Amino acid sequence: MIIYGVAALAACHLAGVILGDLLGVILGVQSNVGGVGFAMLLLILSTDWLRRTGRLPQLSEQGILFWSAMYIPIVVAMAAQQNVVAALAGGPIAIIAGVGATIACVALVPVVARIGGQDAPLPPLMAQEV
């Protein structure tokens, strides 16, 4: 059922918020640190595991895909806006760190693209994925 997919998304979001709050407490920051990121990782890992073990019905997967399509762009836009505001308020060191991290990520794209080589094509689509 589609509602199970939505429930999986909600459970992962709740777990991510809890983990982000705990990380904030550990770091001594009065904020959620990476909660949405944790939620997305949990959702990806759990749905991949469910799909590989054959426990994720097609309708549940459609529920997850629908809300992922709605949820992820909104969260990314909100996080990007907050990060820019925090960076500008944090002074030049925060801006330099952000620019440095962006340059490092862009520089690592070719390195990550070479992982697996050209002889490892994607697996063919299964009948239910078409």
All heavy atoms as an XYZ file, in Angstrom:
924
protein
N       0.834     -1.191      0.000
C       0.000      0.000      0.000
C       0.877      1.252      0.000
O       1.964      1.265      0.552
C      -0.891      0.000      1.230
C      -1.915     -1.125      1.254
S      -2.894     -1.144      2.769
C      -3.713      0.420      2.670
N       0.359      2.294     -0.594
C       1.097      3.550     -0.686
C       1.351      4.131      0.698
O       2.405      4.712      0.951
C       0.327      4.548     -1.579
C       0.306      4.029     -3.012
C       0.944      5.925     -1.529
C      -0.509      4.862     -3.963
N       0.438      3.935      1.614
C       0.583      4.510      2.947
C       1.799      3.943      3.674
O       2.421      4.616      4.489
C      -0.718      4.328      3.786
C      -0.692      5.206      5.037
C      -0.913      2.882      4.150
C      -0.900      6.645      4.756
N       2.192      2.700      3.369
C       3.384      2.133      3.987
C       4.636      2.864      3.526
O       5.584      3.040      4.293
C       3.499      0.643      3.688
C       2.434     -0.197      4.342
C       1.931     -1.324      3.701
C       1.918      0.126      5.589
C       0.951     -2.104      4.291
C       0.939     -0.644      6.181
C       0.459     -1.756      5.534
O      -0.507     -2.521      6.120
N       4.654      3.275      2.282
C       5.780      4.064      1.793
C       5.878      5.399      2.497
O       6.962      5.865      2.849
N       4.743      6.032      2.709
C       4.714      7.307      3.423
C       5.134      7.091      4.882
O       5.861      7.898      5.464
C       3.312      7.946      3.337
C       3.242      9.219      4.144
C       2.961      8.224      1.880
N       4.706      5.970      5.477
C       5.095      5.656      6.856
C       6.601      5.433      6.955
O       7.238      5.869      7.925
C       4.339      4.429      7.350
N       7.196      4.778      5.959
C       8.644      4.573      5.962
C       9.372      5.904      5.874
O      10.363      6.138      6.581
C       9.046      3.664      4.803
N       8.882      6.803      5.035
C       9.473      8.130      4.920
C       9.365      8.888      6.240
O      10.319      9.508      6.703
C       8.795      8.913      3.795
C       9.287     10.335      3.564
C      10.710     10.326      3.064
C       8.394     11.037      2.565
N       8.208      8.819      6.880
C       8.007      9.510      8.149
C       8.905      8.930      9.241
O       9.483      9.677     10.034
C       6.542      9.418      8.569
N       9.041      7.609      9.287
C       9.897      6.976     10.294
C      11.356      7.377     10.101
O      12.066      7.680     11.075
C       9.742      5.456     10.229
N      11.799      7.409      8.850
C      13.171      7.815      8.580
C      13.384      9.287      8.933
O      14.432      9.666      9.471
C      13.525      7.567      7.115
S      13.694      5.825      6.722
N      12.394     10.117      8.656
C      12.511     11.535      9.011
C      12.585     11.704     10.526
O      13.421     12.465     11.018
C      11.337     12.325      8.434
C      11.386     13.771      8.783
N      12.291     14.628      8.218
C      10.663     14.505      9.654
C      12.119     15.833      8.730
N      11.132     15.783      9.601
N      11.742     11.006     11.251
C      11.763     11.096     12.713
C      13.100     10.617     13.274
O      13.692     11.272     14.141
C      10.608     10.281     13.302
C      10.467     10.313     14.824
C      10.227     11.726     15.313
C       9.327      9.406     15.247
N      13.601      9.492     12.773
C      14.890      8.980     13.236
C      16.014      9.959     12.888
O      16.930     10.176     13.693
C      15.162      7.615     12.615
N      15.954     10.567     11.706
C      16.961     11.543     11.315
C      16.953     12.774     12.191
O      18.014     13.288     12.568
N      15.773     13.253     12.541
C      15.673     14.420     13.422
C      16.254     14.092     14.800
O      16.994     14.895     15.379
C      14.207     14.892     13.528
C      14.033     15.901     14.639
C      13.753     15.493     12.202
N      15.955     12.906     15.303
C      16.490     12.503     16.608
C      18.014     12.404     16.546
O      18.711     12.905     17.443
C      15.842     11.174     17.066
C      14.369     11.404     17.391
C      16.584     10.588     18.266
C      13.579     10.130     17.610
N      18.539     11.771     15.499
C      19.994     11.671     15.360
C      20.644     13.045     15.212
O      21.705     13.303     15.778
C      20.346     10.794     14.160
C      20.127      9.299     14.316
C      20.352      8.581     12.992
C      21.052      8.739     15.380
N      20.021     13.933     14.444
C      20.548     15.284     14.282
C      20.550     16.064     15.577
O      21.504     16.794     15.880
N      19.491     15.914     16.377
C      19.448     16.575     17.683
C      20.517     16.016     18.619
O      21.170     16.766     19.345
C      18.065     16.423     18.318
C      17.021     17.309     17.648
O      17.412     18.278     16.962
O      15.816     17.022     17.807
N      20.696     14.695     18.607
C      21.736     14.081     19.448
C      23.129     14.548     19.034
O      23.968     14.841     19.895
C      21.651     12.556     19.370
C      20.480     11.905     20.094
C      20.447     10.405     19.830
C      20.563     12.171     21.589
N      23.374     14.624     17.733
C      24.666     15.115     17.269
C      24.874     16.571     17.674
O      25.983     16.957     18.052
C      24.782     14.954     15.757
C      26.127     15.330     15.142
C      27.256     14.513     15.752
C      26.077     15.137     13.636
N      23.822     17.367     17.626
C      23.918     18.750     18.074
C      24.271     18.849     19.545
O      25.093     19.672     19.946
N      23.671     17.992     20.361
C      23.978     17.985     21.803
C      25.433     17.552     22.022
O      26.153     18.145     22.827
C      22.999     17.052     22.556
C      23.457     16.810     23.977
C      21.600     17.642     22.535
N      25.873     16.524     21.303
C      27.244     16.041     21.456
C      28.256     17.122     21.064
O      29.279     17.300     21.728
C      27.466     14.768     20.605
C      26.673     13.604     21.202
C      28.937     14.420     20.493
C      26.611     12.377     20.314
N      27.952     17.864     20.005
C      28.851     18.916     19.547
C      28.702     20.213     20.342
O      29.476     21.145     20.146
C      28.608     19.202     18.064
C      28.948     18.065     17.101
C      28.547     18.425     15.680
C      30.435     17.744     17.168
N      27.703     20.284     21.204
C      27.481     21.482     21.999
C      26.809     22.599     21.230
O      26.950     23.763     21.572
N      26.084     22.248     20.202
C      25.370     23.229     19.379
C      23.885     23.101     19.691
O      23.360     22.004     19.782
C      25.608     22.953     17.876
C      24.855     23.943     17.021
C      27.076     22.963     17.560
N      23.215     24.195     19.866
C      21.784     24.142     20.163
C      20.990     24.112     18.864
O      20.172     24.985     18.593
C      21.379     25.330     21.020
C      22.016     25.319     22.389
C      21.607     26.530     23.204
O      20.959     27.437     22.713
N      22.004     26.528     24.457
N      21.250     23.094     18.060
C      20.587     22.988     16.771
C      20.621     21.545     16.309
O      21.390     20.736     16.809
C      21.308     23.883     15.750
O      20.691     23.796     14.500
N      19.783     21.255     15.338
C      19.773     19.948     14.701
C      20.899     19.941     13.669
O      20.920     20.771     12.770
C      18.414     19.713     14.035
C      18.297     18.341     13.418
O      19.134     17.942     12.630
N      17.247     17.645     13.775
N      21.823     19.002     13.797
C      22.977     18.953     12.906
C      22.827     17.763     11.969
O      23.046     16.623     12.361
C      24.290     18.836     13.712
C      25.487     18.751     12.775
C      24.428     20.004     14.667
N      22.423     18.018     10.742
C      22.364     16.975      9.731
C      21.180     16.036      9.828
O      21.218     14.947      9.261
N      20.126     16.422     10.504
C      18.981     15.532     10.674
C      18.328     15.118      9.373
O      18.001     13.947      9.182
N      18.173     16.057      8.463
C      17.550     15.735      7.179
C      18.469     14.836      6.359
O      18.018     13.909      5.692
C      17.200     17.029      6.411
C      16.717     16.720      5.015
C      16.154     17.818      7.168
N      19.762     15.072      6.438
C      20.717     14.204      5.753
C      20.670     12.789      6.288
O      20.683     11.818      5.521
N      20.616     12.659      7.615
C      20.482     11.332      8.213
C      19.190     10.666      7.752
O      19.163      9.471      7.463
C      20.499     11.408      9.745
C      21.836     11.733     10.330
C      21.951     12.714     11.309
C      22.980     11.067      9.937
C      23.175     13.017     11.868
C      24.210     11.360     10.483
C      24.312     12.345     11.455
N      18.117     11.435      7.694
C      16.827     10.883      7.266
C      16.904     10.355      5.835
O      16.409      9.262      5.544
C      15.736     11.947      7.389
N      17.523     11.119      4.943
C      17.634     10.681      3.557
C      18.503      9.430      3.445
O      18.177      8.502      2.698
C      18.208     11.795      2.678
C      17.252     12.938      2.440
S      15.811     12.426      1.500
C      14.554     12.430      2.746
N      19.610      9.391      4.191
C      20.462      8.195      4.163
C      19.718      6.976      4.695
O      19.803      5.881      4.129
C      21.736      8.429      4.969
C      22.763      9.363      4.336
C      23.912      9.622      5.299
C      23.291      8.782      3.043
N      18.988      7.156      5.790
C      18.206      6.047      6.332
C      17.154      5.576      5.340
O      16.933      4.365      5.182
C      17.536      6.456      7.646
C      18.445      6.607      8.854
C      17.686      7.247     10.008
C      19.019      5.266      9.259
N      16.506      6.509      4.667
C      15.490      6.144      3.680
C      16.110      5.375      2.517
O      15.584      4.350      2.084
C      14.769      7.390      3.172
C      13.638      7.143      2.181
C      12.511      6.365      2.842
C      13.123      8.460      1.637
N      17.243      5.848      2.030
C      17.909      5.167      0.921
C      18.346      3.771      1.334
O      18.099      2.791      0.622
C      19.114      5.996      0.429
C      18.628      7.271     -0.256
C      20.002      5.180     -0.506
C      19.707      8.297     -0.501
N      18.994      3.664      2.491
C      19.492      2.360      2.937
C      18.360      1.388      3.234
O      18.421      0.213      2.855
C      20.384      2.533      4.162
C      21.696      3.274      3.931
C      22.412      3.512      5.253
C      22.579      2.530      2.957
N      17.316      1.875      3.915
C      16.225      0.965      4.280
C      15.430      0.513      3.062
O      15.095     -0.670      2.936
C      15.303      1.610      5.314
O      14.678      2.755      4.779
N      15.144      1.428      2.138
C      14.383      1.014      0.953
C      15.209      0.112      0.045
O      14.673     -0.807     -0.569
C      13.861      2.224      0.162
O      14.947      3.084     -0.165
C      12.807      2.977      0.939
N      16.521      0.349     -0.022
C      17.372     -0.533     -0.812
C      17.378     -1.934     -0.209
O      17.268     -2.924     -0.928
C      18.798      0.024     -0.889
C      19.702     -0.851     -1.724
O      19.353     -1.090     -2.900
O      20.740     -1.297     -1.197
N      17.499     -2.005      1.104
C      17.480     -3.314      1.772
C      16.132     -4.017      1.571
O      16.079     -5.203      1.270
C      17.786     -3.152      3.260
C      17.738     -4.449      4.000
C      18.671     -5.437      3.996
C      16.664     -4.909      4.824
N      18.257     -6.480      4.784
C      17.028     -6.177      5.309
C      15.440     -4.365      5.214
C      16.212     -6.918      6.141
C      14.641     -5.098      6.059
C      15.021     -6.358      6.513
N      15.047     -3.264      1.734
C      13.721     -3.862      1.532
C      13.531     -4.330      0.094
O      12.946     -5.385     -0.154
C      12.630     -2.855      1.912
C      12.466     -2.562      3.392
C      11.522     -1.386      3.599
C      11.962     -3.787      4.127
N      14.025     -3.551     -0.861
C      13.889     -3.921     -2.270
C      14.707     -5.178     -2.575
O      14.233     -6.077     -3.260
C      14.346     -2.768     -3.154
C      14.042     -2.970     -4.626
C      14.461     -1.785     -5.489
N      13.751     -0.578     -5.096
C      14.348      0.542     -4.697
N      15.660      0.627     -4.651
N      13.644      1.597     -4.369
N      15.942     -5.249     -2.046
C      16.786     -6.417     -2.307
C      16.236     -7.687     -1.674
O      16.411     -8.776     -2.215
C      18.212     -6.174     -1.808
C      19.020     -5.317     -2.759
C      20.487     -5.204     -2.367
N      20.640     -4.358     -1.184
C      21.122     -4.778     -0.010
N      21.517     -5.998      0.145
N      21.221     -3.952      1.010
N      15.576     -7.558     -0.528
C      15.027     -8.738      0.135
C      13.615     -9.063     -0.333
O      13.029    -10.026      0.143
C      15.026     -8.551      1.664
O      14.261     -7.392      2.011
C      16.451     -8.427      2.193
N      13.076     -8.252     -1.232
C      11.744     -8.527     -1.768
C      10.611     -8.164     -0.824
O       9.498     -8.666     -0.962
N      10.859     -7.282      0.124
C       9.842     -6.905      1.115
C       9.212     -5.543      0.839
O       8.446     -5.055      1.663
C      10.463     -6.878      2.509
C      10.962     -8.219      2.952
C      11.586     -8.144      4.310
N      12.105     -9.439      4.693
C      12.900     -9.648      5.696
N      13.289     -8.631      6.448
N      13.334    -10.845      5.980
N       9.540     -4.932     -0.287
C       8.996     -3.612     -0.610
C       8.028     -3.754     -1.772
O       8.427     -3.853     -2.940
C      10.123     -2.642     -0.975
C       9.709     -1.196     -1.207
C       9.153     -0.579      0.072
C      10.883     -0.386     -1.703
N       6.722     -3.757     -1.486
C       5.739     -3.870     -2.570
C       5.807     -2.650     -3.500
O       6.229     -1.566     -3.105
C       4.391     -3.918     -1.843
C       4.704     -4.233     -0.429
C       6.089     -3.733     -0.173
N       5.364     -2.838     -4.710
C       5.400     -1.776     -5.719
C       4.620     -0.540     -5.259
O       5.072      0.579     -5.451
C       4.840     -2.299     -7.048
C       4.904     -1.301     -8.184
C       6.326     -1.007     -8.619
O       7.207     -1.826     -8.451
N       6.540      0.165     -9.165
N       3.470     -0.734     -4.651
C       2.672      0.418     -4.205
C       3.377      1.195     -3.093
O       3.316      2.424     -3.053
C       1.294     -0.047     -3.728
C       0.337     -0.483     -4.843
C      -0.951     -1.032     -4.242
C       0.050      0.670     -5.776
N       4.059      0.495     -2.197
C       4.808      1.185     -1.143
C       5.952      1.986     -1.748
O       6.230      3.116     -1.330
C       5.355      0.188     -0.130
O       4.300     -0.472      0.524
N       6.604      1.405     -2.724
C       7.688      2.108     -3.398
C       7.170      3.363     -4.094
O       7.827      4.406     -4.094
C       8.358      1.182     -4.403
C       9.608      1.760     -5.007
C      10.358      0.749     -5.853
O       9.929     -0.415     -5.942
O      11.370      1.143     -6.428
N       5.959      3.294     -4.674
C       5.376      4.473     -5.312
C       5.101      5.571     -4.291
O       5.273      6.751     -4.580
C       4.095      4.090     -6.042
C       4.337      3.301     -7.298
C       3.042      2.857     -7.953
O       1.952      3.096     -7.435
N       3.155      2.196     -9.088
N       4.679      5.187     -3.083
C       4.465      6.177     -2.026
C       5.753      6.875     -1.638
O       5.794      8.091     -1.448
N       6.829      6.107     -1.534
C       8.126      6.692     -1.198
C       8.601      7.601     -2.322
O       9.075      8.714     -2.079
C       9.157      5.583     -0.920
C       8.782      4.839      0.363
C      10.563      6.151     -0.812
C       9.578      3.585      0.613
N       8.482      7.157     -3.556
C       8.931      7.959     -4.690
C       8.142      9.262     -4.804
O       8.702     10.314     -5.107
C       8.829      7.154     -5.983
C       9.822      6.007     -6.121
C       9.526      5.206     -7.387
C      11.242      6.518     -6.123
N       6.832      9.199     -4.556
C       6.009     10.414     -4.650
C       6.469     11.454     -3.636
O       6.723     12.601     -3.977
C       4.538     10.081     -4.431
C       3.676     11.304     -4.309
C       3.347     12.031     -5.434
C       3.210     11.735     -3.079
C       2.557     13.169     -5.336
C       2.429     12.865     -2.970
C       2.106     13.590     -4.105
N       6.578     11.040     -2.372
C       6.948     12.007     -1.345
C       8.411     12.411     -1.449
O       8.769     13.538     -1.089
C       6.601     11.487      0.039
C       5.136     11.608      0.269
C       4.220     10.608      0.302
C       4.401     12.822      0.433
N       2.972     11.120      0.483
C       3.047     12.477      0.573
C       4.752     14.160      0.476
C       2.051     13.425      0.756
C       3.755     15.108      0.652
C       2.423     14.729      0.791
N       9.259     11.537     -1.953
C      10.653     11.923     -2.181
C      10.725     13.013     -3.236
O      11.493     13.969     -3.114
C      11.474     10.716     -2.618
O      11.555      9.774     -1.600
N       9.926     12.865     -4.287
C       9.909     13.878     -5.335
C       9.405     15.217     -4.809
O       9.837     16.273     -5.263
C       9.051     13.406     -6.499
N       8.487     15.187     -3.847
C       7.954     16.421     -3.272
C       8.877     16.977     -2.186
O       9.065     18.182     -2.070
C       6.574     16.162     -2.658
C       5.536     15.698     -3.639
S       5.084     16.982     -4.790
C       4.116     18.020     -3.739
N       9.459     16.103     -1.410
C      10.148     16.458     -0.178
C      11.576     16.925     -0.415
O      12.000     17.954      0.113
C      10.125     15.224      0.732
C      10.796     15.352      2.057
C      10.247     16.133      3.054
C      11.968     14.664      2.326
C      10.849     16.234      4.289
C      12.577     14.757      3.556
C      12.020     15.539      4.525
O      12.625     15.635      5.740
N      12.322     16.188     -1.207
C      13.746     16.462     -1.349
C      14.022     17.855     -1.919
O      14.833     18.590     -1.355
C      14.440     15.348     -2.167
C      14.423     14.052     -1.361
C      15.861     15.735     -2.536
C      14.905     12.835     -2.116
N      13.389     18.301     -3.007
C      13.700     19.648     -3.508
C      13.370     20.756     -2.506
O      14.101     21.742     -2.401
C      12.832     19.782     -4.764
C      12.506     18.398     -5.167
C      12.478     17.602     -3.913
N      12.304     20.589     -1.764
C      11.932     21.609     -0.782
C      12.967     21.673      0.330
O      13.421     22.752      0.721
C      10.524     21.316     -0.213
C       9.481     21.483     -1.311
C      10.218     22.209      0.978
C       8.112     20.971     -0.939
N      13.374     20.522      0.839
C      14.350     20.488      1.927
C      15.699     21.016      1.464
O      16.365     21.761      2.184
C      14.470     19.057      2.486
C      15.638     18.930      3.429
C      13.182     18.673      3.179
N      16.108     20.659      0.258
C      17.386     21.145     -0.261
C      17.351     22.670     -0.393
O      18.310     23.353     -0.027
C      17.713     20.470     -1.609
C      18.861     21.167     -2.305
C      18.031     19.001     -1.385
N      16.261     23.206     -0.894
C      16.149     24.664     -1.028
C      16.169     25.345      0.338
O      16.837     26.369      0.517
C      14.867     25.022     -1.779
N      15.470     24.767      1.312
C      15.464     25.353      2.661
C      16.850     25.291      3.289
O      17.327     26.258      3.885
C      14.452     24.628      3.554
C      13.011     24.919      3.206
S      11.814     23.872      4.054
C      12.449     23.695      5.674
N      17.523     24.153      3.158
C      18.854     23.999      3.745
C      19.858     24.928      3.073
O      20.712     25.520      3.742
C      19.304     22.552      3.634
N      19.763     25.067      1.762
C      20.682     25.950      1.047
C      20.506     27.392      1.503
O      21.488     28.110      1.697
C      20.464     25.826     -0.456
N      19.274     27.808      1.686
C      19.018     29.173      2.129
C      19.568     29.391      3.533
O      20.209     30.399      3.804
C      17.526     29.468      2.096
C      17.198     30.863      2.581
C      15.701     31.102      2.665
O      14.913     30.224      2.386
N      15.321     32.285      3.070
N      19.334     28.451      4.440
C      19.819     28.598      5.809
C      21.344     28.609      5.845
O      21.947     29.359      6.599
C      19.281     27.475      6.683
C      17.808     27.590      6.948
C      17.279     26.400      7.729
O      17.973     25.412      7.921
N      16.047     26.491      8.168
N      21.976     27.763      5.037
C      23.435     27.705      5.033
C      24.050     29.008      4.535
O      25.064     29.449      5.054
C      23.920     26.524      4.187
C      23.607     25.197      4.845
O      23.359     25.137      6.040
N      23.603     24.145      4.059
N      23.438     29.637      3.523
C      23.958     30.890      3.012
C      23.807     31.986      4.064
O      24.743     32.753      4.309
C      23.241     31.279      1.697
C      23.577     32.708      1.299
C      23.616     30.315      0.597
N      22.658     32.051      4.718
C      22.444     33.062      5.751
C      23.426     32.869      6.895
O      24.042     33.815      7.390
C      20.977     33.019      6.253
C      20.789     33.902      7.469
C      20.035     33.446      5.141
N      23.618     31.607      7.329
C      24.549     31.331      8.428
C      25.984     31.658      8.015
O      26.765     32.179      8.818
C      24.437     29.877      8.849
N      26.341     31.351      6.774
C      27.702     31.623      6.312
C      27.977     33.122      6.263
O      29.050     33.578      6.669
C      27.926     30.995      4.942
N      27.022     33.882      5.774
C      27.221     35.327      5.705
C      27.287     35.942      7.096
O      28.047     36.873      7.324
C      26.113     35.975      4.883
C      26.127     35.648      3.385
C      24.921     36.256      2.700
C      27.415     36.112      2.738
N      26.510     35.413      8.029
C      26.538     35.931      9.403
C      27.779     35.450     10.151
O      28.208     36.082     11.112
C      25.285     35.487     10.154
N      28.362     34.335      9.726
C      29.516     33.772     10.411
C      30.829     34.435     10.067
O      31.852     34.129     10.690
N      30.858     35.300      9.094
C      32.088     35.999      8.749
C      32.850     35.320      7.627
O      32.400     34.350      7.029
N      34.054     35.818      7.369
C      34.814     35.331      6.216
C      35.300     33.880      6.348
O      35.425     33.188      5.341
C      36.003     36.293      6.131
C      36.095     36.916      7.472
C      34.708     36.926      8.039
N      35.556     33.414      7.545
C      36.048     32.037      7.710
C      34.984     31.041      7.247
O      35.303     30.052      6.574
C      36.447     31.766      9.173
C      37.620     32.653      9.580
C      36.799     30.311      9.386
C      38.876     32.435      8.776
N      33.727     31.278      7.590
C      32.652     30.379      7.176
C      32.498     30.386      5.657
O      32.282     29.341      5.044
C      31.344     30.773      7.850
N      32.634     31.554      5.059
C      32.513     31.650      3.599
C      33.692     30.945      2.932
O      33.517     30.198      1.957
C      32.411     33.129      3.166
C      31.110     33.736      3.712
C      32.484     33.265      1.645
C      30.998     35.223      3.544
N      34.898     31.139      3.453
C      36.081     30.472      2.890
C      35.949     28.953      3.024
O      36.271     28.214      2.094
C      37.362     30.983      3.582
C      37.615     32.447      3.194
C      38.565     30.117      3.237
C      38.696     33.133      4.005
N      35.451     28.484      4.165
C      35.260     27.044      4.358
C      34.230     26.497      3.372
O      34.421     25.418      2.805
C      34.826     26.758      5.792
N      33.150     27.228      3.154
C      32.124     26.785      2.207
C      32.639     26.739      0.778
O      32.403     25.776      0.041
N      33.369     27.762      0.384
C      33.936     27.791     -0.971
C      34.975     26.677     -1.124
O      35.020     25.985     -2.145
C      34.546     29.183     -1.278
C      35.364     29.172     -2.551
C      33.447     30.235     -1.360
N      35.793     26.472     -0.089
C      36.802     25.407     -0.142
C      36.174     24.028     -0.270
O      36.637     23.185     -1.044
N      35.105     23.794      0.494
C      34.415     22.495      0.407
C      33.792     22.295     -0.965
O      33.841     21.191     -1.522
C      33.346     22.416      1.493
N      33.232     23.349     -1.532
C      32.639     23.255     -2.866
C      33.700     22.947     -3.917
O      33.504     22.079     -4.782
C      31.908     24.565     -3.222
O      30.911     24.812     -2.236
C      31.275     24.488     -4.592
N      34.840     23.618     -3.840
C      35.926     23.367     -4.797
C      36.444     21.936     -4.652
O      36.689     21.248     -5.651
C      37.058     24.400     -4.606
C      36.573     25.786     -5.058
C      38.320     23.992     -5.357
C      37.503     26.921     -4.708
N      36.577     21.460     -3.410
C      37.041     20.088     -3.187
C      36.054     19.075     -3.774
O      36.464     18.087     -4.397
C      37.242     19.845     -1.696
N      34.762     19.312     -3.591
C      33.748     18.395     -4.140
C      33.782     18.385     -5.660
O      33.708     17.320     -6.280
C      32.361     18.779     -3.634
S      32.117     18.402     -1.893
N      33.887     19.541     -6.261
C      33.944     19.616     -7.722
C      35.205     18.921     -8.228
O      35.176     18.208     -9.243
C      33.881     21.088     -8.190
C      34.220     21.213     -9.663
C      32.511     21.669     -7.906
N      36.324     19.084     -7.524
C      37.569     18.449     -7.937
C      37.503     16.932     -7.809
O      38.179     16.216     -8.551
C      38.734     19.002     -7.114
N      36.700     16.424     -6.887
C      36.613     14.976     -6.674
C      35.608     14.285     -7.592
O      35.547     13.057     -7.597
C      36.264     14.692     -5.209
C      37.394     14.943     -4.218
C      36.904     14.763     -2.796
C      38.571     14.031     -4.501
N      34.829     15.036     -8.361
C      33.853     14.412     -9.265
C      34.529     13.454    -10.255
O      34.082     12.316    -10.414
C      33.001     15.481     -9.983
C      32.219     14.878    -11.136
C      32.068     16.143     -8.992
N      35.624     13.843    -10.928
C      36.267     12.885    -11.842
C      36.812     11.650    -11.124
O      36.778     10.552    -11.671
C      37.410     13.694    -12.471
C      37.072     15.110    -12.249
C      36.247     15.157    -11.008
N      37.288     11.827     -9.899
C      37.811     10.690     -9.138
C      36.696      9.699     -8.838
O      36.833      8.489     -9.032
C      38.469     11.180     -7.825
C      38.900     10.012     -6.968
C      39.646     12.093     -8.131
N      35.556     10.198     -8.385
C      34.424      9.329     -8.076
C      33.868      8.698     -9.348
O      33.436      7.541     -9.347
C      33.334     10.123     -7.313
C      32.084      9.304     -7.123
C      33.865     10.603     -5.976
N      33.901      9.434    -10.459
C      33.384      8.908    -11.722
C      34.209      7.722    -12.222
O      33.692      6.858    -12.916
C      33.361     10.005    -12.780
N      35.479      7.654    -11.849
C      36.336      6.553    -12.291
C      36.157      5.288    -11.461
O      36.638      4.226    -11.853
C      37.790      6.991    -12.237
C      38.130      7.981    -13.311
C      39.636      8.209    -13.386
N      39.887      9.335    -14.257
C      40.311     10.520    -13.839
N      40.562     10.722    -12.568
N      40.507     11.490    -14.692
N      35.489      5.379    -10.338
C      35.300      4.203     -9.482
C      34.435      3.196    -10.229
O      33.371      3.505    -10.724
C      34.641      4.598     -8.144
C      35.586      5.481     -7.346
C      34.264      3.355     -7.338
C      34.993      6.033     -6.072
N      34.885      1.960    -10.284
C      34.136      0.918    -10.962
C      34.564      0.709    -12.393
O      34.333     -0.339    -12.957
N      35.212      1.674    -12.997
C      35.699      1.517    -14.361
C      34.579      1.496    -15.385
O      33.394      1.537    -15.066
N      34.972      1.413    -16.648
C      34.001      1.411    -17.727
C      33.448      0.025    -18.011
O      32.487     -0.121    -18.744
C      34.627      1.966    -18.996
C      34.966      3.436    -18.878
C      35.539      3.988    -20.167
O      35.765      3.266    -21.121
N      35.780      5.280    -20.191
N      34.050     -1.013    -17.449
C      33.585     -2.361    -17.714
C      32.485     -2.811    -16.759
O      32.105     -3.963    -16.759
C      34.752     -3.346    -17.656
C      35.466     -3.317    -16.312
O      35.384     -2.281    -15.630
O      36.105     -4.324    -15.961
N      31.961     -1.903    -15.948
C      30.897     -2.248    -15.003
C      29.621     -1.496    -15.365
O      29.313     -0.466    -14.772
C      31.322     -1.921    -13.577
N      28.851     -1.978    -16.349
C      27.629     -1.255    -16.734
C      26.540     -1.415    -15.683
O      26.610     -2.287    -14.817
C      27.224     -1.933    -18.048
C      27.756     -3.318    -17.912
C      29.049     -3.189    -17.136
N      25.561     -0.566    -15.781
C      24.412     -0.672    -14.895
C      23.654     -1.961    -15.183
O      23.604     -2.414    -16.332
C      23.471      0.520    -15.093
C      24.010      1.877    -14.656
C      23.042      2.972    -15.071
C      24.234      1.899    -13.170
N      23.051     -2.552    -14.158
C      22.280     -3.772    -14.412
C      21.036     -3.441    -15.239
O      20.512     -2.322    -15.175
C      21.894     -4.253    -13.011
C      22.001     -3.042    -12.146
C      23.048     -2.177    -12.759
N      20.557     -4.400    -16.027
C      19.356     -4.126    -16.841
C      18.139     -3.914    -15.951
O      18.074     -4.434    -14.830
C      19.218     -5.385    -17.698
C      19.984     -6.429    -16.980
C      21.073     -5.741    -16.215
N      17.182     -3.153    -16.454
C      15.955     -2.917    -15.711
C      15.145     -4.196    -15.610
O      15.064     -4.976    -16.556
C      15.107     -1.840    -16.401
C      15.647     -0.419    -16.364
C      14.767      0.493    -17.195
C      15.720      0.090    -14.941
N      14.553     -4.374    -14.443
C      13.673     -5.525    -14.262
C      12.303     -5.168    -14.802
O      11.984     -3.999    -15.008
C      13.626     -5.898    -12.780
C      14.993     -6.348    -12.271
S      15.125     -6.584    -10.492
C      13.719     -7.517    -10.075
N      11.457     -6.157    -15.002
C      10.145     -5.930    -15.618
C       9.296     -4.963    -14.806
O       8.583     -4.129    -15.359
C       9.411     -7.268    -15.770
N       9.356     -5.011    -13.468
C       8.512     -4.134    -12.651
C       9.041     -2.708    -12.601
O       8.354     -1.800    -12.201
C       8.331     -4.680    -11.234
C       9.585     -4.637    -10.397
C      10.211     -5.994    -10.188
O       9.965     -6.926    -10.942
N      11.030     -6.114     -9.181
N      10.301     -2.460    -13.011
C      10.876     -1.120    -12.984
C      10.595     -0.352    -14.268
O      10.808      0.841    -14.318
C      12.392     -1.202    -12.771
C      12.770     -1.746    -11.413
C      14.270     -1.879    -11.232
O      14.988     -2.021    -12.249
O      14.710     -1.864    -10.087
N      10.162     -1.012    -15.292
C       9.932     -0.360    -16.588
C       8.645      0.411    -16.579
O       7.734      0.264    -15.943
C       9.935     -1.388    -17.736
C       9.604     -0.735    -19.046
C      11.287     -2.064    -17.784
